[in-house]
Amino acid sequence: QVRLVESGGGLVQPGGSLRLSCATSGIIFNIHAMGWYRQAPGEERELVAVVSSGGSTNYADSVKGRFTISRDNAKNTVYLQMNSLKPEDTAVYYCNARAIKQYWGQGTQVTVSS
């Protein structure tokens, strides 16, 4: 059974930081590209960041320089370090694993508000 379990979301003030984690099981982690997506109320789900199986990264323009995606193949886990958070970063953040098939986590809420 494939499982992607996100954690680390919460309420943070503008300018603050959060670190999201996505622990996976049931997949061969190191062959999957891993990504973080987010969806704000009334909006489409959008790509935030992705790290390939080889470690290459790509970011949405809106988060470049503020967010960092990384993966630990030994722990089957992908991370998203989010710094200098803004109210517009408020969304449900989803973990994604993609190879031949793709899988999604259940999401974790991030709220940036004073």
N, C-alpha and C positions, 0 to 999 in steps of 0.2 A: 504494500500500500504506500502510495506516494504522499508525503506530508511536507508542507512548507509552513513553518510557524514563525510569524513575526513577533517581535517584542521590542520594547524601548520607546514606544510612543507616549504621549502625555501632553500636559499643558506647560508651556514655556513662554516667558516674556520675550518681546522683540529684542533682537540682539543676542539671545541665548543660544544654547547648543543642545542637541540631542544626538544619541547614537542608536540607530535602529539595527536590529539583528534579525536574520532569517535563518533558522536552523532547518536543515532538510534531512529527509530520510526516504529510502525507497527508490532513489535515483543514483545513477553513477555521476556523482557531483562534478567530477573534474572534466567531464566532456560537455557539460551544459554551460551555455551563456547564462549569466545571472543578471537580473535587472530589478530595478525599483521603479514602480509607477505610482502615480497618485491621482486621486479623483476628488475634486471639491464638489460641494452640493450644486447640482444643476449644470455641472460641467462634464466634458468627456474625460475619460481616463487618459492620462498623458505619461509619456516616458520621462523619467527623471534622470536615470543613469543606468548604464549597462557595463558589465565587465565580461569580456569574452573568456572562453576556456583557456586561452593563452595569456590572459591578463591585460589585454588592451581595454581601455576605458573610453566611454563617450558620455557626454552630459548634455542635458537641455541647456540652452543659452541662459535661461533664467536662474540656473543654479551654479553655473561655472564660477569657480573661484571660492565658492561657499560650501559646497558639498563634495564629499569624497567617497567613492565606492571602493570596496576592497573585498577580497575573498580569502578564506582560509580553507584550502582543500583538505587539510588534515582533520578539520572539524566539520566539514560539509556545511559551512556557514558563510553567508555573505553579509556585509555590513554597509551601512550608510551613515557616515559622519556628517552631521548637518550643523554648520556654524552660521553665525550672523543671521539667524532666522528672522523672517519677515511675516507679517500677518497674512500675506498672500501665499505663504507656504502651507497654510492651514488646509488639511485634506486627510483623507484616508490613504495611507501608503500601503501598497501591495508589493509583495515579492513575486518574482517571475523566474521560472527556470525554463530554458528553451534548448532543445536539441532537435530530434526528429518530432517529438511532441512538445507541448508546452504545458506547464503547470502553474497554478496560482496559489498563493496563500490567502488567508481569510481577511487580512488587512489589519492595520493598527492606526488608530486615530492620532494625528498630530494637530495640536491647536496652539497657535501663536497669538497671544493676546496679553494686553496689560490689564 
